[in-house]
Amino acid sequence: MTVLTVLGIETSCDETAASVVRRDDDGHVEVLSSVIASQIADHQPYGGVVPEIAARAHVESIDGIVARAMGEAGAGWDDLSGVAATAGPGLVGGVMVGLSFGKAVSLARDLPLVAVNHLEGHAVSARLGADIPYPFLLLLVSGGHCQLLEVAGVGACRRLGSTIDDAAGEAFDKIAKTMGLPYPGGPELEKLAVGGNPERFELPRALLGREGFDFSFSGLKTAAARAAVGLTSDEDRRDLAASVQFAIARQLAERTEKAMKAYAAEHAGTPLRFVVAGGVAANRAIRERLETLCRKHGFDFHAPPLKYCTDNAAMIALAGAERLALGLTDPLDAAARPRWPLDQAAANANPTHVPGRKGAKA
């Protein structure tokens, strides 16, 4: 049996992360280490991620983070089968740091390099906690991305719908900021929403009646910001947070339900699997709403363990291992890419359109 041991490196936004993952021919996955250095304190004064600060922080910490990941895994360089590094999409200064480090390891140790699409890392992240066969319907929902995709296998994704403006995670964070909540705002808004009245504030329902599976959160973001003006009582703020969370969950569920119906029609007679991944997948209210949909339409529900919902290197290492198992490697001149659609058809149709990453860069 072939066993692949891969070092993964992730530096696409504001986490410097490294992980060592082992995968065998049967698809069994073991995470030997997963180390993440957060930059929350560096960006908190600005209320969002500042690209220049993020890139410098990656440079300063990546040596130590990789050394920790290797040490915790009990692995030496000779134990590795390959090295995988995020090559995009993301803040390109940060992406370049991790990708360059991965190239250096590849060159120095004569190891195969896998330049990983960060979105493919999220697509396989649920497989870190369970054996989930392909194909499956994926809702990728994070601070920078909100997409519905059919995932048939490694490198075989078809986008069904995407946000036409803001991502759900960005809406969470920006609304939280207007309410004066600490950065990062999404988890803080979720905490505040506990016990609130989700029907207190009427917020817009975007794209009702529109064909397809796209999302839109800009109108919701604007309406919530206006509703937040002048709110002073804890009850008012709690009700607004609950209403925002309900409205975001409602739109995610509405568009996902449409995609489930279409997916089920195309895959009649085969097992139906649904995966939600990305940072927003950690939101319990959203998970519960999606689990209800899965029961209604006969889908098996899957999500990554909570620690692998947000950006991490274990998912990059796993994506690298799955590609390496198929003989898919990259040359040392692989480019860092600020934009990189996961589905090739979308990339060919519109190579510049990918929703932006979260933070203050815009």
C-alpha positions in Angstrom: 0.0 0.0 0.0 1.3 3.5 -0.9 1.2 6.0 1.9 1.8 9.7 1.1 3.0 12.1 3.7 2.6 15.7 2.7 3.6 19.0 4.2 0.9 21.7 3.6 1.5 25.4 3.8 -1.3 28.1 3.9 -0.7 31.8 3.8 -3.6 33.2 1.6 -5.0 35.7 4.1 -4.3 36.3 7.8 -3.3 32.9 9.1 0.2 31.4 8.7 -0.4 27.7 8.9 1.5 24.4 8.3 0.4 20.8 8.6 1.6 17.3 7.9 -1.0 14.9 6.7 -0.7 11.2 5.8 -3.0 9.5 3.3 -3.1 5.9 2.1 -4.4 4.3 -1.1 -7.8 3.6 0.6 -8.3 7.3 1.2 -7.7 7.0 5.0 -6.5 10.4 6.2 -4.4 11.1 9.4 -3.6 14.6 10.4 -0.2 14.4 12.1 0.0 18.0 12.9 -1.8 21.3 12.3 -0.3 24.6 13.5 -1.9 28.0 12.9 -0.5 31.4 13.8 -3.4 34.0 13.8 -2.8 37.6 13.0 -6.0 38.9 14.7 -4.2 41.2 17.1 -2.2 42.7 14.2 -5.3 43.6 12.2 -7.8 44.4 15.0 -7.0 48.1 15.2 -8.0 48.4 11.5 -11.2 46.3 11.6 -10.1 44.2 8.7 -7.1 42.5 7.1 -4.4 44.9 5.9 -2.5 43.1 3.1 0.9 44.6 3.8 0.8 43.8 7.5 -0.4 40.3 6.7 2.5 39.6 4.2 5.1 40.9 6.7 3.7 38.7 9.5 3.8 35.6 7.2 7.5 36.3 6.5 8.3 36.7 10.1 6.5 33.5 11.3 6.6 30.9 8.5 10.0 29.3 9.4 8.9 28.7 13.0 5.4 27.5 12.0 6.7 24.9 9.6 9.3 23.8 12.1 6.6 23.3 14.7 4.4 21.4 12.3 7.2 19.0 11.4 8.2 18.6 15.0 4.7 17.9 16.3 4.3 15.3 13.5 7.5 13.6 14.4 8.5 13.8 10.8 11.8 14.6 9.1 12.3 16.0 5.6 13.1 12.5 4.4 9.7 11.3 5.5 7.8 13.6 3.2 6.4 12.5 -0.2 5.8 16.0 -1.3 5.0 19.6 -0.3 1.8 21.4 -1.0 1.3 25.2 -0.8 -1.6 27.5 -1.4 -1.0 29.3 -4.8 -4.2 31.3 -4.7 -6.7 32.8 -4.7 -6.0 35.3 -1.9 -3.9 38.3 -0.9 -1.1 37.8 -3.3 1.7 39.1 -1.0 0.8 36.5 1.5 0.3 33.8 -1.1 3.8 34.5 -2.4 5.4 33.9 1.0 3.9 30.4 1.5 4.4 29.3 -2.1 8.0 30.5 -2.2 8.7 28.6 1.0 7.1 25.5 -0.5 9.2 25.9 -3.6 12.4 26.2 -1.5 11.5 22.9 0.4 10.7 21.2 -3.0 14.0 22.3 -4.5 16.2 21.7 -1.5 14.8 18.2 -0.7 14.0 17.2 -4.3 10.3 16.7 -3.4 7.3 17.1 -5.8 5.5 20.5 -5.5 1.7 20.8 -5.6 0.4 24.4 -6.0 -3.0 24.1 -4.4 -6.1 26.2 -5.1 -7.2 27.4 -1.7 -10.9 26.7 -2.7 -10.0 23.1 -3.5 -8.6 22.9 0.0 -11.9 23.9 1.4 -13.7 21.5 -1.0 -11.8 18.5 0.5 -11.7 19.8 4.1 -14.7 17.7 5.2 -12.7 14.6 4.2 -10.3 15.4 7.1 -13.0 14.1 9.5 -14.7 11.4 7.5 -14.5 9.3 4.4 -16.7 11.2 2.0 -16.7 9.7 -1.5 -17.1 11.8 -4.6 -19.3 13.2 -6.1 -21.0 15.7 -3.8 -22.8 19.0 -3.8 -20.7 21.7 -2.0 -21.7 25.0 -0.4 -18.4 26.9 0.1 -19.2 29.8 2.3 -16.5 32.0 3.9 -15.3 35.6 4.3 -14.3 35.9 0.7 -16.3 33.3 -1.1 -19.9 32.0 -1.5 -20.4 29.3 -4.1 -22.4 26.3 -4.9 -20.4 23.6 -6.7 -20.8 20.1 -8.0 -17.6 18.3 -7.0 -17.0 15.2 -9.1 -13.4 14.6 -7.9 -10.0 16.2 -7.7 -9.8 19.0 -10.3 -13.3 18.3 -11.4 -15.6 21.0 -10.1 -18.5 22.7 -11.8 -19.8 25.9 -10.4 -23.6 26.2 -10.1 -23.8 29.6 -8.5 -21.8 32.3 -6.8 -22.2 35.6 -5.0 -22.8 38.5 -7.4 -21.4 41.0 -4.9 -20.4 40.3 -1.2 -19.8 36.9 0.4 -21.8 35.8 3.4 -18.8 35.9 5.7 -18.0 39.4 4.6 -21.6 40.5 5.3 -21.3 39.0 8.8 -18.0 40.8 9.4 -19.0 44.2 8.0 -22.4 44.3 9.7 -20.7 43.3 13.0 -18.3 46.2 12.5 -21.2 48.7 12.0 -22.6 47.4 15.3 -19.3 48.1 17.1 -18.4 44.4 17.7 -14.8 43.4 17.9 -12.8 42.0 15.0 -13.3 39.4 13.6 -17.0 40.2 13.8 -18.7 37.1 12.4 -18.2 34.9 15.5 -19.0 37.9 17.8 -22.3 38.5 16.0 -23.2 34.8 16.4 -22.6 35.1 20.1 -24.7 38.3 20.4 -27.6 36.7 18.4 -28.2 34.0 21.1 -31.6 34.7 22.7 -32.5 37.4 20.2 -35.7 37.7 18.2 -34.9 36.8 14.5 -38.1 38.3 13.3 -37.7 41.7 15.0 -36.1 43.5 12.0 -37.3 42.9 8.5 -34.3 42.5 6.2 -34.4 42.2 2.4 -34.5 38.8 0.6 -32.3 39.1 -2.4 -32.8 37.4 -5.8 -36.3 36.0 -5.1 -37.7 34.6 -8.3 -34.4 34.8 -10.1 -33.3 31.7 -12.0 -30.1 30.0 -11.1 -28.3 29.6 -7.8 -26.5 32.9 -7.3 -26.3 34.8 -4.0 -26.4 38.5 -3.1 -25.7 40.0 0.3 -25.0 43.7 -0.4 -28.6 44.9 0.1 -28.8 43.0 3.4 -25.5 44.5 4.5 -26.7 48.0 3.8 -30.2 47.5 5.4 -28.6 46.1 8.5 -26.1 49.0 8.8 -29.0 51.4 8.6 -31.0 49.5 11.2 -28.0 49.6 13.6 -27.9 53.4 13.7 -29.2 54.6 17.0 -29.5 51.2 18.7 -28.4 51.4 22.3 -30.1 48.7 24.3 -28.7 45.2 24.6 -32.1 43.8 23.6 -32.2 45.9 20.4 -28.6 44.9 19.4 -29.3 41.2 20.2 -32.5 41.2 18.1 -30.7 42.8 15.2 -27.9 40.3 15.4 -30.4 37.5 15.4 -32.3 39.0 12.5 -29.1 39.3 10.5 -28.1 35.7 11.2 -31.5 34.5 10.3 -31.6 36.5 7.0 -28.2 35.2 5.9 -29.1 31.6 6.8 -32.4 32.0 5.0 -30.8 33.1 1.8 -28.1 30.3 2.0 -30.9 27.8 2.5 -33.1 29.1 -0.2 -30.5 29.0 -2.9 -29.0 25.7 -1.7 -32.5 24.1 -1.7 -32.8 25.0 -5.4 -29.4 23.5 -6.1 -30.3 20.3 -4.2 -33.4 19.8 -6.3 -31.4 20.3 -9.6 -28.5 18.1 -8.3 -30.9 15.3 -7.2 -32.6 15.3 -10.6 -29.2 14.9 -12.4 -28.0 12.2 -10.0 -31.1 10.1 -9.7 -30.4 6.6 -8.3 -27.1 7.6 -6.8 -26.2 8.5 -3.2 -26.8 12.2 -2.5 -24.2 13.9 -0.4 -24.0 17.5 0.7 -20.9 19.3 2.1 -20.7 22.7 3.6 -17.2 24.1 4.1 -15.5 27.4 4.8 -15.4 29.7 7.8 -19.2 30.4 7.9 -19.7 26.6 8.1 -18.8 26.9 11.8 -22.0 29.0 12.4 -24.3 26.6 14.3 -27.6 28.3 13.2 -26.5 27.9 9.6 -25.5 24.3 10.0 -28.8 23.5 11.6 -30.7 25.1 8.7 -28.7 23.1 6.2 -29.0 19.9 8.1 -32.8 20.3 8.0 -32.7 20.8 4.2 -30.6 17.6 3.8 -33.2 15.6 5.8 -36.0 17.0 3.7 -34.3 16.2 0.3 -32.6 12.9 1.2 -29.0 14.2 1.3 -26.3 13.0 3.7 -25.0 16.1 5.5 -21.2 16.6 6.0 -19.1 19.4 7.3 -15.5 19.7 8.4 -14.6 19.4 12.1 -14.9 23.0 13.5 -11.1 23.4 13.7 -10.9 22.8 9.9 -13.7 25.2 8.8 -11.5 28.3 8.9 -8.3 28.6 6.9 -5.8 25.9 7.8 -2.9 23.9 6.2 -4.3 20.4 6.9 -6.8 21.0 4.1 -4.0 22.2 1.8 -1.9 19.1 2.6 -4.8 16.8 1.9 -5.6 18.5 -1.4 -1.9 18.1 -2.2 -1.9 14.5 -1.3 -5.0 13.7 -3.4 -3.4 15.4 -6.4 -0.1 13.7 -5.8 -1.8 10.3 -5.7 -3.0 11.1 -9.3 0.4 12.2 -10.4 -0.6 15.9 -10.6 2.4 18.1 -9.6 3.5 21.6 -10.5 6.8 23.1 -11.7 8.9 25.5 -9.6 7.7 28.5 -11.7 4.1 28.0 -10.6 2.7 31.5 -10.1 1.0 33.0 -7.1 -2.5 33.9 -8.2 -4.8 36.5 -6.5 -7.7 35.2 -8.5 -8.3 31.6 -9.4 -11.7 30.1 -10.1 -12.1 26.5 -8.9 -14.0 25.4 -11.9 -12.1 25.6 -15.2 -15.2 26.4 -17.3 -15.7 29.6 -15.2 -12.0 30.4 -15.5 -12.2 30.1 -19.3 -15.5 32.1 -19.5 -14.4 35.0 -17.3 -10.8 34.7 -16.0 -11.1 37.9 -13.9 -14.3 37.2 -12.0 -13.7 35.7 -8.5 -15.3 37.2 -5.4 -12.7 39.2 -3.4 -11.0 38.1 -0.2 -12.2 39.5 3.1 -10.6 42.4 4.8 -9.6 46.0 4.4 -7.8 45.6 1.1 -10.8 46.8 -1.0 
